[in-house]
């Protein structure tokens, strides 16, 4: 009459079992039984997946048609248990009343719960019995009051809160069973088992705030909706479980579809507004993800590796991706250490933005190295806008002391002023045609975000533009140096202030800038303008906002100044000293007009000191 429902149950200890057995010898199948089991501090394990009931006492009276519990008591989940009523006929149930301690629940379910996920205790009630077709079923219920749950929303609750948890195990047709779990009014999970999978489920569905709920034909479906959701606690909890999924003997249904809708989602250091995310299994083990939010929209495809040594492929086509940097007062942002291995990637973002900066169209193509799995090759990276382009190639080293991003880049713009305005640096530059080469090293990316890990070298050639006088410290400094130098000249009728009225114009700017440990050092930086020629060499501390440099200014007031301007535009000059010796000191008038400055101090209050130009030493 139990339908083999307790075939896997086990018990230990000594029992007293008085038994009366009557058998009709003319019909051996006609048997009547009267007996009892007297428990004396025994241990009974009803379900192998759960801890045993200990310190069992009381009596179970049984016959060929059923059983009745008489004051059976014990300890289960470190709390008292009372077993009453009877089982055997249809719609009869054994009734369990008990109290469970959180420490025992944490230990029993340690494979799926984080450490100390539960605190306190709970009171529960369980019914074990037979349905109208005399098939085994189970019903359990608890209001969870007294139990604190430290899990992500919507599972989290305090000890004082009351929230009904209902669990039902009921039979279906042909050796199929269904597990139903209800938490409050908004969370439901349904799983079905089959004789084909004795330890696991063949299909299932989980819903959160869903009006309609249906099981898929196969696999697992997750359908979730919420006003707000924080992803990080879920990822911290489910990430390790996902990695351990293949090591468990219990078989869960394979994920077929995930759909998430939320007004606000927090995750990956961002807030995503009005998010809809769908993940769908495709033929040949492929996956498709569709995402739509105020900050992101597009489709991502994932193709698994064809061989054990091959790489998976991610293809992404995003219409928009607006990344909002999280404000932080920390000098350095560190992430938890983790092993990073990247698949092959083909990425396109039609509209990429960083805060208010419109970066344009991004294309990235990269692949894992065949020889070194810790090296990811950036075969093509480009940023394209109507006003400028960036092309780059390089490597991303994912392990070891030299881990980080290493790229070589080429930048070009026909109107640098418009490009800077698009990058949210308005009114710093007007016009300007740019050609630049750069090498970039960003150590420990993405594990550590600190400016000290960034090293770069830029070779810049910028021509035909104007630096704004209103919003640029550089323009004000260049204007001041030029006017200071021109004040040494007797011809004060020159209309220099008119030239500088709308900023500092230049014919060309070229030179080398090196960034290392938050210090920017310029080498052979030359500015040729209608006002004159300026050569600058020195460094600035970006963290402390301090500058220490030397500047040579040659006013362009006669043919000698014009000749120098034309000459250095066509010929390389190595450093400030070479400029003085090879050009200025060879032209007497230029020598007389040239001014040598030392500029130093905070950016907001730069000090300027005029230096004497020294004659080069003559070798004998």
Backbone torsions as a table, in degrees:
resi	resn	phi	psi	omega
1	UNK	NA	-8.3	175.6
2	UNK	-91.6	-6.7	177.3
3	UNK	61.1	32.2	178.7
4	UNK	60.0	23.7	-177.3
5	UNK	-71.2	-23.0	-176.9
6	UNK	-115.5	29.8	-178.5
7	UNK	-63.1	-28.4	-177.6
8	UNK	-94.0	4.1	179.0
9	UNK	-72.0	148.3	-178.9
10	UNK	-135.8	153.4	179.6
11	UNK	-143.3	156.2	177.3
12	UNK	-133.9	162.3	178.9
13	UNK	99.1	178.4	-178.6
14	UNK	-95.1	133.0	177.8
15	UNK	-116.0	149.8	166.6
16	UNK	-105.3	120.7	-174.1
17	UNK	-128.2	81.4	170.9
18	UNK	-66.4	135.8	-170.6
19	UNK	-142.8	133.2	172.6
20	UNK	-119.4	123.5	-175.0
21	UNK	-125.7	123.8	179.0
22	UNK	-120.2	123.8	-176.3
23	UNK	-124.3	127.6	174.8
24	UNK	-78.1	113.1	-175.6
25	UNK	-68.0	-22.6	176.0
26	UNK	-79.7	-21.4	178.7
27	UNK	-143.0	90.6	-172.7
28	UNK	-66.0	-15.5	176.7
29	UNK	-80.4	-10.8	177.8
30	UNK	-89.9	94.6	-175.0
31	UNK	-126.2	135.6	172.2
32	UNK	-119.1	142.9	-175.8
33	UNK	-130.7	135.8	169.7
34	UNK	-133.3	123.5	-178.4
35	UNK	-160.7	-178.9	179.4
36	UNK	-155.8	152.0	173.0
37	UNK	-116.4	119.1	177.4
38	UNK	-99.6	109.3	-179.4
39	UNK	-81.0	136.5	179.7
40	UNK	-133.6	85.4	180.0
41	UNK	57.4	45.8	-177.8
42	UNK	-94.1	173.6	175.1
43	UNK	-121.9	130.8	-178.7
44	UNK	-130.5	125.4	177.4
45	UNK	-110.2	99.2	-177.1
46	UNK	-71.9	-46.3	-178.8
47	UNK	-118.9	123.5	-177.1
48	UNK	-59.5	-25.8	-177.9
49	UNK	-77.0	-11.9	-175.5
50	UNK	-116.3	159.7	177.5
51	UNK	-62.8	155.7	180.0
52	UNK	-76.9	158.2	170.3
53	UNK	-82.4	127.1	-175.8
54	UNK	-112.3	166.0	177.8
55	UNK	52.3	44.9	-175.1
56	UNK	-78.1	131.7	176.9
57	UNK	-141.5	160.0	-178.4
58	UNK	116.5	-169.6	-173.3
59	UNK	-133.5	137.5	172.8
60	UNK	-114.9	107.9	178.4
61	UNK	-87.7	132.3	-175.8
62	UNK	-138.4	159.2	174.4
63	UNK	-143.3	-174.7	179.8
64	UNK	-69.5	-11.1	-176.4
65	UNK	-111.7	-7.4	-179.3
66	UNK	170.6	-171.5	-179.4
67	UNK	-146.2	151.7	179.7
68	UNK	-132.6	132.1	179.2
69	UNK	-89.8	131.8	179.2
70	UNK	-120.9	98.4	176.6
71	UNK	50.7	49.6	175.3
72	UNK	-83.1	123.9	-178.5
73	UNK	-125.4	157.8	178.6
74	UNK	-173.4	-171.5	177.7
75	UNK	-120.6	125.5	179.3
76	UNK	-138.1	131.4	-175.3
77	UNK	53.5	42.4	176.5
78	UNK	62.4	23.5	179.7
79	UNK	-139.8	163.8	-177.8
80	UNK	-69.2	149.3	-179.4
81	UNK	-136.4	137.8	175.8
82	UNK	-127.4	127.2	-178.2
83	UNK	-113.7	126.0	-176.0
84	UNK	-137.3	175.6	174.9
85	UNK	69.3	-162.6	-169.1
86	UNK	-139.9	164.5	-178.8
87	UNK	-140.9	149.0	178.3
88	UNK	150.4	-55.2	178.3
89	UNK	-85.9	166.3	178.2
90	UNK	-60.6	138.7	178.1
91	UNK	63.3	25.7	169.5
92	UNK	-105.1	145.5	-173.6
93	UNK	-138.8	143.1	162.3
94	UNK	-82.7	135.0	-174.9
95	UNK	-112.2	122.6	178.1
96	UNK	-107.6	126.8	170.8
97	UNK	-114.4	134.4	-179.2
98	UNK	-159.9	171.2	175.1
99	UNK	-129.3	128.8	-177.4
100	UNK	-113.8	141.4	177.9
101	UNK	-92.9	143.4	-176.5
102	UNK	-61.5	-37.3	-177.6
103	UNK	-62.1	-36.3	178.1
104	UNK	-72.1	-37.2	176.9
105	UNK	-65.9	-41.9	177.1
106	UNK	-59.3	-41.7	-178.6
107	UNK	-70.4	-40.0	-177.8
108	UNK	-67.3	-33.6	-176.6
109	UNK	-114.8	32.9	-177.0
110	UNK	-63.8	-22.9	-178.1
111	UNK	-72.0	-19.2	-179.1
112	UNK	-122.4	-12.6	-178.6
113	UNK	-106.1	141.5	171.5
114	UNK	-64.9	160.3	179.4
115	UNK	-59.9	135.2	178.2
116	UNK	57.6	34.2	178.3
117	UNK	-68.2	-30.2	-178.4
118	UNK	-115.9	142.8	177.1
119	UNK	-140.6	139.8	179.7
120	UNK	103.6	-141.9	-178.7
121	UNK	-153.2	166.8	177.2
122	UNK	-142.1	153.0	174.1
123	UNK	-103.6	136.0	-175.7
124	UNK	-137.0	164.6	175.5
125	UNK	-138.3	133.4	-178.4
126	UNK	-128.5	135.2	174.2
127	UNK	-112.9	125.5	174.9
128	UNK	-115.8	124.8	-178.6
129	UNK	-170.7	-163.5	-177.7
130	UNK	-119.3	141.8	177.8
131	UNK	-80.7	-170.4	-175.8
132	UNK	-66.1	-19.9	175.8
133	UNK	-97.2	13.7	179.1
134	UNK	58.6	41.3	173.1
135	UNK	-108.6	144.9	-173.6
136	UNK	-67.0	138.8	173.7
137	UNK	-146.5	160.6	-177.3
138	UNK	-136.9	140.5	174.0
139	UNK	-134.1	131.7	178.5
140	UNK	-132.4	147.6	-178.3
141	UNK	-151.1	144.0	174.0
142	UNK	-153.0	145.2	175.5
143	UNK	-87.9	-5.6	174.1
144	UNK	63.0	9.5	178.5
145	UNK	-70.0	134.0	-175.1
146	UNK	97.3	-6.7	-179.8
147	UNK	-114.4	123.8	173.3
148	UNK	-92.6	133.3	-179.0
149	UNK	-116.2	113.7	-179.6
150	UNK	-100.3	71.5	177.6
151	UNK	-130.2	165.4	-179.8
152	UNK	-62.5	153.5	173.3
153	UNK	-61.3	138.8	15.1
154	UNK	-97.0	14.0	-176.4
155	UNK	-82.9	-22.2	-174.2
156	UNK	-68.5	146.3	174.5
157	UNK	-160.8	160.6	175.5
158	UNK	-93.0	170.4	178.1
159	UNK	-62.9	-37.4	-175.0
160	UNK	-73.2	-24.5	-176.6
161	UNK	-72.7	143.9	174.7
162	UNK	-108.2	127.1	-179.7
163	UNK	-147.1	121.7	-172.3
164	UNK	-76.0	128.3	172.3
165	UNK	-112.6	123.8	177.5
166	UNK	-122.1	134.4	178.2
167	UNK	-128.6	129.5	179.3
168	UNK	-131.4	134.4	173.4
169	UNK	-120.0	116.3	-176.1
170	UNK	-136.3	151.1	-178.2
171	UNK	-80.1	150.8	171.7
172	UNK	-117.6	-160.8	-178.8
173	UNK	-78.8	151.3	167.3
174	UNK	49.9	64.0	174.3
175	UNK	57.8	34.4	173.7
176	UNK	-114.5	143.8	179.5
177	UNK	-131.8	157.7	-179.0
178	UNK	-130.2	133.5	175.1
179	UNK	-106.2	124.6	178.5
180	UNK	-118.8	132.2	179.4
181	UNK	-127.6	127.4	178.8
182	UNK	-124.9	128.2	176.3
183	UNK	-121.1	111.0	-175.4
184	UNK	61.4	-148.8	179.9
185	UNK	-102.7	0.8	-170.3
186	UNK	-120.7	-13.2	-177.2
187	UNK	-119.2	129.6	178.0
188	UNK	-141.3	141.2	176.5
189	UNK	-137.7	134.1	-179.3
190	UNK	-131.3	130.7	178.2
191	UNK	-133.0	144.7	178.9
192	UNK	-120.5	137.7	177.4
193	UNK	-108.8	165.1	-179.0
194	UNK	-146.7	155.9	178.0
195	UNK	-61.6	-22.2	179.4
196	UNK	-69.3	-22.6	178.1
197	UNK	-128.0	89.7	-175.8
198	UNK	-64.6	-28.7	-179.1
199	UNK	-119.1	76.6	178.8
200	UNK	155.0	-169.1	-178.8
201	UNK	-126.7	148.8	-179.4
202	UNK	-94.8	-26.3	177.8
203	UNK	-155.9	161.6	-178.2
204	UNK	-169.1	167.6	178.5
205	UNK	-150.8	142.1	176.9
206	UNK	-127.1	130.1	-179.5
207	UNK	-128.3	145.6	177.0
208	UNK	-135.4	117.0	-178.0
209	UNK	57.9	50.6	-180.0
210	UNK	-116.6	128.4	176.9
211	UNK	-75.3	-38.0	179.5
212	UNK	-114.5	142.7	-173.0
213	UNK	-146.1	126.8	-178.3
214	UNK	-145.5	146.0	177.1
215	UNK	-79.9	144.2	174.6
216	UNK	-76.8	167.5	177.0
217	UNK	-63.5	-40.8	176.3
218	UNK	-145.4	162.4	172.8
219	UNK	78.8	-164.5	-174.6
220	UNK	-121.6	135.2	177.3
221	UNK	-120.8	131.2	175.0
222	UNK	-115.8	122.3	-179.1
223	UNK	-127.6	106.8	-169.0
224	UNK	-125.6	140.3	177.1
225	UNK	-145.3	141.3	-179.1
226	UNK	-161.8	156.2	173.5
227	UNK	-69.3	-42.4	-180.0
228	UNK	-137.5	149.3	178.8
229	UNK	-151.9	133.5	174.9
230	UNK	-105.5	115.5	-174.4
231	UNK	-76.3	-31.9	-171.1
232	UNK	-58.4	-46.1	177.4
233	UNK	-60.6	-36.6	178.3
234	UNK	-66.2	-43.2	180.0
235	UNK	-66.1	-38.8	178.5
236	UNK	-64.7	-32.3	-179.3
237	UNK	-83.0	-50.3	-172.2
238	UNK	-82.2	-22.2	-179.8
239	UNK	-55.6	-54.8	177.4
240	UNK	-61.7	-36.4	178.5
241	UNK	-63.2	-38.0	179.1
242	UNK	-63.2	-40.1	179.8
243	UNK	-68.6	-29.0	-178.3
244	UNK	-91.7	-0.8	-172.1
245	UNK	-58.3	-38.8	-176.5
246	UNK	-77.5	-9.5	-176.4
247	UNK	-93.9	-10.0	-177.1
248	UNK	-88.7	145.4	176.6
249	UNK	-75.9	-19.4	178.2
250	UNK	-80.3	132.5	-174.2
251	UNK	-106.0	117.1	174.5
252	UNK	-93.6	151.8	177.7
253	UNK	-63.9	146.1	-179.6
254	UNK	-71.4	136.6	179.7
255	UNK	-62.0	128.6	177.8
256	UNK	-109.4	-37.0	-177.7
257	UNK	-155.5	139.0	173.6
258	UNK	-129.0	130.0	175.2
259	UNK	-131.1	129.1	-179.3
260	UNK	-128.3	129.3	174.9
261	UNK	-128.7	131.8	179.8
262	UNK	-156.0	145.8	176.6
263	UNK	-71.3	-35.6	178.4
264	UNK	-144.3	125.9	178.4
265	UNK	-121.9	130.9	175.8
266	UNK	-106.6	126.4	179.9
267	UNK	179.2	149.6	-179.4
268	UNK	56.7	41.2	177.6
269	UNK	61.4	27.7	-179.0
270	UNK	-136.8	163.1	167.5
271	UNK	-116.9	122.2	-177.0
272	UNK	-106.2	123.0	-175.4
273	UNK	-97.2	137.5	174.8
274	UNK	53.0	58.5	-174.3
275	UNK	-91.3	134.7	166.6
276	UNK	-128.7	121.8	-177.7
277	UNK	-128.7	130.1	179.0
278	UNK	-129.4	129.3	175.9
279	UNK	-119.0	124.2	-171.9
280	UNK	-132.3	130.3	175.2
281	UNK	-69.1	142.7	-179.7
282	UNK	-122.1	165.9	176.5
283	UNK	-57.5	155.2	178.2
284	UNK	61.5	35.7	175.6
285	UNK	64.2	18.7	177.2
286	UNK	-84.9	161.4	178.6
287	UNK	-131.5	147.9	175.6
288	UNK	-128.2	131.7	177.0
289	UNK	-121.5	130.7	175.1
290	UNK	-118.1	131.8	-177.1
291	UNK	-133.3	139.8	176.8
292	UNK	-143.8	124.9	176.3
293	UNK	-154.9	173.8	178.1
294	UNK	-61.1	-29.9	-175.1
295	UNK	-100.3	-13.0	-174.7
296	UNK	-152.3	146.9	175.6
297	UNK	-158.4	137.2	177.1
298	UNK	155.6	-168.5	-175.4
299	UNK	-130.5	140.9	178.1
300	UNK	-127.6	133.4	176.6
301	UNK	-113.8	140.9	175.9
302	UNK	-125.3	124.6	178.5
303	UNK	-116.5	125.6	-177.4
304	UNK	-70.1	162.8	177.3
305	UNK	-65.5	142.2	-178.9
306	UNK	-78.7	-26.8	-179.8
307	UNK	-129.3	167.7	-179.0
308	UNK	-66.2	-25.2	179.9
309	UNK	-100.8	-2.7	-178.6
310	UNK	-83.2	-179.3	-178.6
311	UNK	-115.7	145.1	171.7
312	UNK	-71.8	167.4	-177.7
313	UNK	-128.6	129.8	172.1
314	UNK	-112.2	125.1	175.6
315	UNK	-118.6	123.3	-176.3
316	UNK	-129.4	132.7	175.4
317	UNK	-128.0	101.8	-176.6
318	UNK	-109.0	130.9	176.2
319	UNK	-73.4	-34.4	178.7
320	UNK	-150.5	151.4	173.7
321	UNK	-152.9	105.2	-177.2
322	UNK	-109.2	107.0	-178.4
323	UNK	-96.9	125.6	179.8
324	UNK	-106.4	108.3	-178.9
325	UNK	-60.2	134.4	179.0
326	UNK	-74.3	132.1	178.0
327	UNK	-66.7	137.6	179.2
328	UNK	-148.1	144.8	176.1
329	UNK	-98.4	-0.5	-178.7
330	UNK	-80.3	143.2	175.8
331	UNK	-71.1	-30.1	-174.0
332	UNK	-135.0	137.1	177.4
333	UNK	-116.7	122.5	-178.8
334	UNK	-113.5	144.0	172.8
335	UNK	-106.5	160.9	176.2
336	UNK	-62.0	143.6	178.3
337	UNK	-66.1	136.1	177.6
338	UNK	-156.3	154.5	176.4
339	UNK	-79.7	129.9	-178.2
340	UNK	-118.8	121.3	173.8
341	UNK	-129.6	125.1	-174.5
342	UNK	-102.2	141.0	172.6
343	UNK	-79.3	-180.0	168.9
344	UNK	-68.1	140.8	-174.3
345	UNK	-132.6	134.4	169.7
346	UNK	-126.8	107.0	-171.2
347	UNK	-123.3	137.3	172.7
348	UNK	-135.8	127.0	174.1
349	UNK	-122.4	112.4	-175.7
350	UNK	-68.5	-33.8	-178.6
351	UNK	-136.7	98.8	-179.4
352	UNK	-104.3	130.8	178.8
353	UNK	-134.1	144.1	175.9
354	UNK	-121.0	102.6	-171.7
355	UNK	63.1	-124.1	178.1
356	UNK	-93.1	2.4	-178.0
357	UNK	-87.0	122.9	178.7
358	UNK	-91.4	103.3	-173.7
359	UNK	-84.3	-19.1	177.5
360	UNK	100.0	-152.7	-179.4
361	UNK	-90.4	126.7	179.4
362	UNK	-107.6	133.7	171.2
363	UNK	-129.3	130.8	179.3
364	UNK	-132.8	131.8	173.9
365	UNK	-134.0	125.1	-178.7
366	UNK	-152.4	164.1	-177.4
367	UNK	-150.3	154.0	176.2
368	UNK	-72.5	142.3	-180.0
369	UNK	-69.5	137.2	178.0
370	UNK	-68.4	-31.3	-176.6
371	UNK	-89.1	-26.4	-173.7
372	UNK	-141.1	110.8	-177.0
373	UNK	-69.8	-14.8	179.3
374	UNK	-88.6	0.6	-178.9
375	UNK	-115.4	125.8	178.5
376	UNK	-113.5	123.8	-173.8
377	UNK	-91.6	123.4	174.2
378	UNK	-89.0	93.7	-176.4
379	UNK	-78.2	-25.6	178.5
380	UNK	-159.8	124.5	174.6
381	UNK	-135.6	127.8	-178.8
382	UNK	-142.4	144.2	170.5
383	UNK	-122.5	126.0	-175.1
384	UNK	-127.4	128.5	173.4
385	UNK	-132.5	168.2	175.5
386	UNK	-62.0	-16.7	-173.4
387	UNK	-114.6	-6.1	-179.4
388	UNK	-174.8	161.3	-179.8
389	UNK	-136.7	152.8	173.1
390	UNK	-129.6	130.1	175.1
391	UNK	-122.9	133.9	-176.6
392	UNK	-147.5	152.2	171.3
393	UNK	-139.7	161.2	178.2
394	UNK	166.3	-152.5	-177.5
395	UNK	-139.9	149.5	172.7
396	UNK	-119.1	108.7	-179.1
397	UNK	-88.7	124.4	-168.0
398	UNK	-103.7	2.0	180.0
399	UNK	-157.4	160.3	177.2
400	UNK	93.3	177.8	-176.2
401	UNK	-66.7	-26.4	-177.1
402	UNK	-99.3	18.4	-176.0
403	UNK	-62.2	146.8	-178.6
404	UNK	145.7	-175.4	-177.0
405	UNK	-103.0	132.1	-179.9
406	UNK	-131.6	116.2	-178.0
407	UNK	-137.9	153.4	169.2
408	UNK	-111.2	133.0	-172.9
409	UNK	-132.5	154.9	174.7
410	UNK	-128.9	128.8	-178.5
411	UNK	-117.3	140.6	179.5
412	UNK	-146.5	139.1	178.7
413	UNK	-149.8	138.3	174.1
414	UNK	-89.7	-14.6	176.8
415	UNK	-150.1	89.4	-175.8
416	UNK	-66.0	-30.7	177.9
417	UNK	-61.7	-45.8	177.8
418	UNK	-64.7	-39.2	-179.6
419	UNK	-63.1	-44.4	178.5
420	UNK	-64.4	-36.1	177.7
421	UNK	-64.5	-38.7	177.6
422	UNK	-66.8	-28.1	178.6
423	UNK	-88.8	14.5	177.7
424	UNK	67.2	31.3	168.3
425	UNK	-119.0	68.9	-173.8
426	UNK	-76.3	157.3	169.6
427	UNK	60.1	25.4	173.7
428	UNK	-98.6	-29.3	-174.8
429	UNK	-147.5	141.6	173.9
430	UNK	-114.7	128.6	-178.9
431	UNK	58.8	-148.8	-178.3
432	UNK	101.1	123.3	177.3
433	UNK	-105.6	123.8	-170.6
434	UNK	-113.5	139.1	164.4
435	UNK	-136.8	125.7	-176.2
436	UNK	-147.3	146.8	172.5
437	UNK	-117.4	143.6	-177.1
438	UNK	-144.6	145.3	168.0
439	UNK	-118.7	133.1	-174.9
440	UNK	-127.5	134.0	172.1
441	UNK	-125.9	120.0	177.3
442	UNK	-120.6	94.4	-175.3
443	UNK	-69.4	146.0	172.6
444	UNK	63.1	18.1	174.1
445	UNK	-76.5	131.3	7.7
446	UNK	-100.8	10.3	-174.2
447	UNK	-70.1	-28.2	-177.3
448	UNK	-138.8	134.2	179.7
449	UNK	-117.1	96.0	177.1
450	UNK	-146.4	141.8	-176.8
451	UNK	-63.6	-24.7	-179.2
452	UNK	-66.0	-20.8	-179.7
453	UNK	-85.3	-2.4	-177.5
454	UNK	-99.0	125.8	172.6
455	UNK	-125.8	141.1	-178.3
456	UNK	-154.8	154.5	172.8
457	UNK	-135.5	130.3	-177.3
458	UNK	-120.3	133.3	169.2
459	UNK	-111.2	113.9	-167.6
460	UNK	-115.8	137.1	170.2
461	UNK	-134.7	109.6	-176.8
462	UNK	-125.8	131.5	-176.4
463	UNK	-138.1	156.7	174.1
464	UNK	54.4	71.7	178.4
465	UNK	-154.6	-174.4	-178.9
466	UNK	-144.4	130.6	176.4
467	UNK	-88.0	130.0	-176.2
468	UNK	-63.8	139.5	178.4
469	UNK	-85.6	-23.1	-172.4
470	UNK	-82.2	-43.5	-170.6
471	UNK	-107.7	5.0	-173.6
472	UNK	-122.4	122.7	172.9
473	UNK	-63.0	-36.1	-177.8
474	UNK	-62.4	-43.4	-179.3
475	UNK	-63.6	-43.3	179.6
476	UNK	-62.0	-40.3	179.9
477	UNK	-66.6	-43.8	-179.7
478	UNK	-64.4	-40.4	177.1
479	UNK	-61.0	-45.1	-178.1
480	UNK	-63.2	-44.7	-179.6
481	UNK	-63.4	-39.8	-179.6
482	UNK	-66.1	-44.7	-179.9
483	UNK	-67.1	-37.0	176.8
484	UNK	-60.8	-42.8	-179.3
485	UNK	-68.7	-39.5	-178.6
486	UNK	-69.5	-25.1	179.9
487	UNK	-66.8	-15.5	177.9
488	UNK	-77.9	-12.1	-173.2
489	UNK	-97.2	141.9	-176.7
490	UNK	-68.2	-29.4	-175.7
491	UNK	-76.1	86.2	-177.4
492	UNK	-88.8	2.6	179.3
493	UNK	-85.5	2.5	178.2
494	UNK	-66.3	137.4	-178.2
495	UNK	-88.4	59.7	-177.9
496	UNK	-73.4	-40.1	-179.0
497	UNK	-63.1	-30.8	175.7
498	UNK	-65.8	-39.1	178.2
499	UNK	-63.3	-37.4	-174.8
500	UNK	-91.8	4.1	-172.2
501	UNK	-60.8	-37.2	-177.0
502	UNK	-107.6	26.6	180.0
503	UNK	118.6	-174.1	-177.2
504	UNK	-101.5	111.1	-179.5
505	UNK	-81.4	153.0	176.6
506	UNK	-143.8	146.9	172.0
507	UNK	-83.4	-39.5	176.8
508	UNK	-160.5	152.0	171.4
509	UNK	-131.1	125.2	177.9
510	UNK	-145.4	151.7	179.9
511	UNK	160.3	-168.5	-176.6
512	UNK	-125.1	135.6	175.2
513	UNK	-125.7	133.3	-178.2
514	UNK	-121.3	126.1	178.2
515	UNK	-108.3	125.3	178.9
516	UNK	-154.1	126.6	178.9
517	UNK	51.8	45.8	175.5
518	UNK	65.0	22.5	174.9
519	UNK	-122.8	128.7	-179.2
520	UNK	-105.1	120.1	-177.6
521	UNK	-115.0	131.0	178.4
522	UNK	-101.8	142.4	177.5
523	UNK	-131.0	124.3	176.3
524	UNK	55.2	44.4	177.1
525	UNK	-85.4	115.2	-175.2
526	UNK	-119.6	134.2	178.5
527	UNK	-121.3	118.1	177.5
528	UNK	-107.2	120.5	-176.2
529	UNK	-135.2	167.7	174.6
530	UNK	-60.5	-23.8	-179.1
531	UNK	-79.6	-35.6	-178.3
532	UNK	167.3	-167.8	179.8
533	UNK	-111.3	132.9	178.4
534	UNK	-124.6	128.8	175.2
535	UNK	-118.7	128.2	-174.3
536	UNK	-126.2	137.7	179.2
537	UNK	-146.6	126.0	-179.6
538	UNK	162.7	-158.3	-178.0
539	UNK	-147.9	160.1	176.5
540	UNK	-132.8	140.7	178.1
541	UNK	-91.8	110.5	-174.9
542	UNK	-71.5	-28.9	179.8
543	UNK	-76.1	-47.9	-178.5
544	UNK	-85.5	-10.7	-177.9
545	UNK	57.5	52.3	177.5
546	UNK	-121.7	148.8	179.3
547	UNK	-126.9	145.9	174.9
548	UNK	-147.9	105.8	-173.9
549	UNK	-152.3	163.4	173.7
550	UNK	-117.5	141.7	-175.6
551	UNK	-131.9	136.7	172.4
552	UNK	-116.5	129.7	-178.5
553	UNK	-121.1	126.0	175.4
554	UNK	-117.4	106.7	179.6
555	UNK	-62.0	144.2	-179.5
556	UNK	-99.5	77.6	-176.5
557	UNK	-116.3	-4.2	177.2
558	UNK	-151.5	-171.5	-175.7
559	UNK	-64.4	-33.3	-178.8
560	UNK	-65.9	-42.3	177.6
561	UNK	-64.2	-41.6	177.8
562	UNK	-64.1	-38.5	179.4
563	UNK	-64.3	-41.7	177.9
564	UNK	-63.1	-44.2	179.7
565	UNK	-59.9	-44.5	179.9
566	UNK	-68.9	-36.6	-176.4
567	UNK	-67.7	-47.3	-176.8
568	UNK	-73.6	-17.0	175.5
569	UNK	-69.6	-26.1	-176.8
570	UNK	-104.2	-12.1	-174.1
571	UNK	-127.1	143.2	177.7
572	UNK	-72.9	142.5	174.8
573	UNK	-126.4	127.5	-176.9
574	UNK	-98.9	94.4	173.5
575	UNK	83.5	168.1	-176.3
576	UNK	-68.0	-39.8	-179.6
577	UNK	-62.4	-42.3	179.2
578	UNK	-65.0	-36.4	177.6
579	UNK	-61.2	-43.0	179.8
580	UNK	-65.3	-48.2	-173.3
581	UNK	-75.5	-37.8	-174.4
582	UNK	-84.6	-23.5	-174.7
583	UNK	-122.1	-59.3	-170.1
584	UNK	-67.5	-50.9	-173.0
585	UNK	-72.1	-11.6	177.6
586	UNK	-86.0	-11.4	-179.3
587	UNK	-115.3	108.1	-173.1
588	UNK	-54.7	-46.0	-178.0
589	UNK	-66.6	-40.2	178.0
590	UNK	-62.6	-39.3	177.9
591	UNK	-60.2	-40.4	-177.6
592	UNK	-68.3	-32.0	-176.8
593	UNK	-90.6	-18.1	-174.2
594	UNK	-70.2	140.6	177.9
595	UNK	-123.8	137.4	-179.7
596	UNK	-113.9	124.2	-176.0
597	UNK	-120.7	153.1	166.5
598	UNK	-115.0	118.3	178.9
599	UNK	-111.4	137.4	-174.3
600	UNK	-159.7	163.9	175.5
601	UNK	107.4	-173.4	179.8
602	UNK	-64.4	152.3	-178.9
603	UNK	-59.5	-37.2	-175.3
604	UNK	-80.1	-12.5	179.4
605	UNK	-146.0	63.7	-176.7
606	UNK	-68.8	135.0	176.1
607	UNK	-93.8	141.8	-178.9
608	UNK	-125.3	125.1	-179.9
609	UNK	-123.9	126.4	178.7
610	UNK	-82.9	133.9	-178.8
611	UNK	-110.3	152.3	176.5
612	UNK	-79.6	134.4	178.5
613	UNK	-80.2	122.4	-177.4
614	UNK	-91.8	140.3	174.1
615	UNK	-72.0	142.5	177.2
616	UNK	-67.1	144.8	178.6
617	UNK	-70.0	140.3	-179.7
618	UNK	-95.3	127.9	-179.9
619	UNK	-88.1	134.6	178.3
620	UNK	-106.5	NA	NA
